[in-house]
Amino acid sequence: MHYRFAFFTLSSFFITLLAVIVFNISVDSTGIFRPSQLKSAAKDLINGNNIAMIGNIDERLFQLYLIESMPHTPHTIALGSSRIMDLHKTSLKGEKEFYNHGMSGANIWDYYAILGLYMIHKGVLPKRIIFGLDPWVLNANNGDMRFTSIVNGLHTMNLILLGKKQPQKESALSLKAKEALSFAQTKNNIKAVFTSDIFKQKAFIVPTTDTEYSVKGIDASSYVPLHARNPSVEAIKKGVYDFRHYHITNFDTLDTAPFLKLMEYLQSQNIDIIFYLPPYNPMLYDLLLADSNAQNIFKAQDFIKEYAKTHNIPLYGDYNPSKLGAEFEDFLDGAHLKADFVQSLFEKYDVSLHRHPTPPK
């Protein structure tokens, strides 16, 4: 009797495991086992092409594929939310090698995950990192879990910060074996099947960044479609109200520990750190000032500014648009600047300043 029960239990386990493996390999929504359009697009970008994107693209997976496709770790990267996506290499005087890893709604765990992916696939971090720091980076309750598609990078970076043995670069076969057995991958595949995401995604080469599509330039920074670059006043106002509560729900306290741990480690590795505080639309900024539930936004900025000052870290931008001369019409919505104004904020950027970090005057 016990033998039959044990046999039944083991058989059920192995059948379930086999089903998971077959399902993950068959659906393969993230292109791990067969070349996906997104993976091919990442390779095309690394080879010097602009990439147009249509549909619900998993931005985190695209970053993974970019890092996998790179011949080596670039000297400089940008990390942050969509509010840093349109920081282009051409705005960073003296930078020879730069990639923008901006991702919609990125939080502190996305930062961990991207840096962890560099350690997994390249074994070394970039020498300089430009951090776009939104207030929700310090909000433990921001609720954004999109980093789960690159959670292996997060786990790796956490191990490094805990002082564990630095992981060796994993072989492609090892990574594929892990993903075939991964229940997280199973969840991604189930979601892709039910939402039909795998059928809606399109990514293809375009000769210019000025098109009707959202485009990733050759440095992986973003260009909005031509028709969306000068929105009407009403469209901007709508964008203001859409962003009023973005990622600040339950922002009760500043959760600074993960941020401090990461910064301490990067500085111990002699990595240049630069901070960027993307401003809010003046209309939204005034609404947030008057909102008692939004006051930790300003406390977050005070904390970041003080940290930058104490640790001699160059800082660009400010949440307060009036300090930058930014007006209502300089924004696409409540939180995203037009590209020209982003570039103007980095006019004083020069790599010679950042080899020996000194805040720009």
C-alpha positions in Angstrom: 0.0 0.0 0.0 2.7 2.4 1.0 4.7 1.4 -2.1 1.7 2.2 -4.3 1.2 5.6 -2.7 4.8 6.5 -3.0 4.9 5.4 -6.6 1.7 7.4 -7.4 3.1 10.5 -5.7 6.4 10.3 -7.5 4.7 9.6 -10.8 2.4 12.6 -10.4 5.3 14.8 -9.5 7.4 13.8 -12.5 4.4 14.0 -14.9 3.6 17.5 -13.6 7.3 18.5 -14.0 7.4 17.1 -17.5 4.2 19.0 -18.4 5.8 22.2 -17.1 8.9 21.6 -19.2 6.9 20.8 -22.4 4.6 23.8 -21.9 7.4 26.2 -21.2 9.4 25.1 -24.3 6.3 24.9 -26.5 4.9 28.4 -25.7 8.3 30.1 -25.1 6.7 33.6 -24.8 10.1 35.1 -23.9 12.1 33.5 -26.7 14.4 31.5 -24.5 14.4 28.3 -26.5 13.8 29.7 -30.0 14.7 33.1 -31.5 11.9 35.6 -30.8 11.2 38.7 -32.6 12.1 40.7 -29.5 15.4 38.9 -29.2 16.2 39.5 -32.8 15.3 43.2 -32.5 17.7 43.5 -29.6 20.5 42.0 -31.7 19.6 44.3 -34.5 19.9 47.3 -32.2 23.2 46.3 -30.8 24.4 46.0 -34.4 23.6 49.7 -35.0 19.9 49.8 -36.1 16.9 51.8 -34.9 14.1 49.6 -33.8 10.4 50.4 -34.1 8.1 48.7 -31.6 4.3 48.0 -31.8 2.2 46.4 -29.1 2.6 45.4 -25.5 6.3 44.8 -25.5 7.9 43.4 -22.3 10.5 46.1 -21.8 12.3 44.1 -19.1 12.8 41.2 -21.4 14.1 43.5 -24.1 16.7 44.8 -21.7 17.7 41.2 -21.0 18.1 40.5 -24.7 20.1 43.7 -25.1 22.6 42.7 -22.4 22.8 39.2 -23.8 23.6 40.6 -27.3 26.3 43.1 -26.2 29.8 42.0 -27.0 30.9 43.4 -23.6 29.7 45.7 -20.8 29.3 49.3 -22.0 31.2 52.0 -20.2 28.0 54.0 -19.3 24.4 53.2 -18.8 21.2 55.0 -17.7 18.8 53.3 -15.3 15.3 54.6 -14.5 11.7 54.8 -15.5 10.2 56.0 -18.8 11.1 59.5 -17.5 14.8 58.8 -18.4 14.1 56.9 -21.6 14.7 59.9 -23.9 18.1 60.7 -22.6 20.3 60.2 -25.7 24.0 59.6 -26.0 24.2 62.7 -28.1 23.3 64.8 -25.0 26.2 63.3 -22.9 29.3 65.1 -24.0 32.3 62.9 -24.3 30.5 59.6 -23.8 31.8 57.0 -26.3 29.7 54.0 -25.2 26.3 54.4 -23.7 23.0 52.4 -23.5 19.8 53.5 -21.9 18.0 50.9 -19.8 14.9 53.1 -19.0 11.8 51.0 -18.3 8.2 52.1 -17.7 7.5 52.4 -14.0 11.0 51.1 -13.0 11.6 50.8 -9.3 14.6 49.9 -7.1 14.2 46.2 -7.9 14.4 46.9 -11.6 17.8 48.6 -10.9 18.9 45.6 -9.0 17.7 43.2 -11.7 19.5 45.0 -14.6 22.8 45.2 -12.8 22.4 41.6 -11.8 21.9 40.7 -15.5 25.2 42.4 -16.3 26.8 40.2 -13.6 25.2 37.0 -15.0 25.9 37.6 -18.6 29.0 39.8 -18.7 30.6 39.3 -15.2 31.3 43.0 -14.8 29.2 46.2 -14.2 29.4 49.4 -16.2 32.0 52.0 -15.0 29.4 54.8 -14.9 25.7 54.7 -14.1 23.2 57.6 -14.5 20.3 56.9 -12.2 16.9 58.4 -13.0 15.4 58.7 -9.5 11.6 58.9 -9.2 10.1 59.2 -5.7 8.6 55.7 -5.9 12.1 54.3 -5.9 11.8 54.8 -2.1 8.2 53.6 -1.9 8.1 50.0 -0.7 4.4 49.9 -1.6 4.6 51.2 -5.2 3.0 47.9 -6.3 4.9 47.5 -9.5 6.0 43.9 -10.1 7.1 44.0 -13.7 10.6 43.2 -12.6 9.5 39.5 -12.2 10.3 38.8 -15.9 14.0 39.5 -15.1 13.9 38.3 -11.4 17.0 36.2 -11.9 19.0 39.4 -12.1 17.4 40.7 -8.9 18.3 37.5 -7.0 21.9 37.7 -8.3 22.4 41.3 -7.3 20.9 40.5 -3.8 23.4 37.7 -3.4 26.3 40.1 -4.3 25.1 42.8 -1.9 24.8 40.2 0.9 28.5 39.4 0.4 27.9 36.0 -1.1 30.3 34.5 -3.7 30.0 36.3 -6.9 28.1 34.1 -9.4 30.0 32.9 -12.4 28.7 33.8 -15.9 26.1 31.1 -16.7 26.2 29.1 -19.9 23.3 29.4 -22.3 22.5 25.7 -21.7 22.3 26.3 -18.0 20.0 29.3 -18.3 17.7 27.4 -20.6 17.5 24.4 -18.3 16.6 26.7 -15.4 13.9 28.4 -17.4 12.4 25.1 -18.6 11.8 24.2 -15.0 10.8 27.7 -13.8 7.3 28.1 -12.5 7.7 31.9 -12.9 8.3 31.2 -16.6 5.2 29.1 -16.6 3.2 32.0 -15.3 4.6 34.3 -18.0 3.7 31.8 -20.6 0.1 31.3 -19.3 -0.4 35.1 -19.2 1.0 35.4 -22.8 -1.5 32.7 -24.0 -4.5 34.3 -22.4 -3.7 37.9 -23.4 -2.5 36.9 -26.8 0.6 39.2 -26.2 2.8 36.9 -28.2 0.7 37.6 -31.3 0.5 41.4 -30.8 4.2 42.2 -30.5 6.1 43.6 -33.5 9.6 45.0 -33.6 11.4 45.9 -36.8 14.3 48.0 -38.2 13.6 51.6 -39.3 16.0 53.9 -41.0 15.3 56.9 -38.8 14.0 57.8 -35.3 11.5 60.2 -36.8 8.6 57.9 -37.7 4.9 57.2 -36.8 6.1 54.5 -34.3 7.7 54.4 -30.9 11.4 53.8 -31.7 14.4 52.6 -29.8 17.5 54.4 -31.1 20.9 52.7 -31.5 21.7 53.6 -27.8 18.4 52.0 -26.7 17.0 55.4 -25.8 13.4 56.2 -26.8 11.8 58.4 -29.4 8.1 59.1 -29.3 6.1 59.0 -32.6 6.0 62.2 -34.6 2.3 62.7 -34.1 2.8 62.5 -30.3 5.6 65.0 -29.9 3.5 68.1 -29.6 0.3 67.2 -27.8 -2.6 69.7 -27.4 -3.2 71.5 -24.1 -6.1 69.3 -23.4 -4.1 66.1 -24.0 -1.4 67.4 -21.6 -4.0 68.2 -19.0 -5.4 64.7 -19.3 -1.9 63.4 -18.8 -1.6 65.5 -15.6 -4.6 63.9 -14.0 -3.6 60.4 -15.2 -0.3 60.7 -13.3 -1.6 62.3 -10.2 -1.5 59.1 -8.1 1.1 57.2 -10.1 3.1 54.8 -7.8 2.5 56.9 -4.7 -0.5 55.0 -3.3 0.3 53.9 0.3 3.5 55.9 0.2 3.6 56.0 4.0 7.3 56.0 4.7 10.6 56.3 2.9 12.1 52.9 2.4 15.7 53.9 1.9 17.5 50.6 2.8 17.6 48.9 -0.6 18.7 52.2 -2.2 21.5 52.8 0.3 22.7 49.2 0.1 23.0 49.5 -3.7 24.8 52.9 -3.7 27.2 51.8 -1.0 28.2 48.7 -3.0 28.6 50.6 -6.3 30.8 53.2 -4.7 32.9 50.5 -3.1 33.5 49.2 -6.6 34.7 52.7 -7.8 31.7 53.1 -10.1 30.8 56.7 -11.1 27.3 57.5 -10.0 25.2 60.3 -11.4 21.7 61.3 -10.2 18.9 62.7 -12.4 15.6 64.0 -10.8 13.0 64.2 -13.6 10.7 67.2 -13.1 6.9 67.1 -12.9 4.6 69.2 -15.1 4.0 72.5 -13.1 0.3 71.8 -13.0 0.8 68.3 -11.5 3.6 69.6 -9.2 1.1 72.1 -7.7 -1.5 69.4 -7.2 1.0 67.2 -5.5 2.1 70.0 -3.2 -1.5 70.4 -2.0 -2.1 66.7 -1.6 -1.4 65.6 2.0 -1.0 62.0 0.8 1.8 63.0 -1.6 4.2 64.7 0.8 6.7 61.8 0.8 7.5 62.7 -2.9 9.2 65.9 -1.6 10.8 64.1 1.3 12.2 61.5 -1.1 13.7 64.4 -3.2 15.2 65.9 0.0 16.7 62.6 0.9 18.2 62.1 -2.5 19.6 65.6 -2.7 21.2 65.3 0.7 22.7 61.9 -0.2 24.2 63.3 -3.4 25.6 66.3 -1.5 27.1 64.1 1.3 28.7 61.7 -1.2 29.7 64.2 -3.8 27.5 62.8 -6.5 26.6 65.0 -9.5 22.9 65.7 -9.7 20.9 67.0 -12.6 17.2 68.0 -12.6 14.7 68.7 -9.9 11.1 67.5 -9.2 10.2 71.2 -9.1 9.9 72.4 -12.7 10.2 76.1 -11.8 13.8 75.5 -10.6 14.6 74.3 -14.1 12.6 76.8 -16.1 10.2 74.1 -17.3 6.7 75.3 -18.3 3.4 73.4 -19.0 4.1 73.2 -22.7 7.5 71.6 -22.2 5.7 68.4 -21.2 4.0 65.6 -23.0 1.8 64.9 -20.0 2.0 65.2 -16.3 5.4 63.6 -15.8 7.3 63.3 -19.2 9.3 66.1 -20.6 9.6 66.8 -24.3 12.9 65.4 -25.6 14.5 68.8 -26.3 14.1 69.9 -22.7 15.6 66.7 -21.4 18.6 67.4 -23.5 18.9 70.9 -22.2 19.1 69.7 -18.7 22.3 67.8 -19.6 24.0 70.7 -21.4 26.7 70.9 -18.8 27.3 67.2 -18.8 31.0 66.4 -19.6 32.7 63.1 -18.9 35.7 65.0 -17.6 33.6 66.2 -14.7 32.6 62.7 -13.8 35.9 61.0 -13.7 36.4 63.0 -10.5 32.7 63.5 -9.5 31.9 67.2 -9.0 28.4 68.5 -9.1 27.9 70.8 -12.2 27.7 74.5 -11.4 
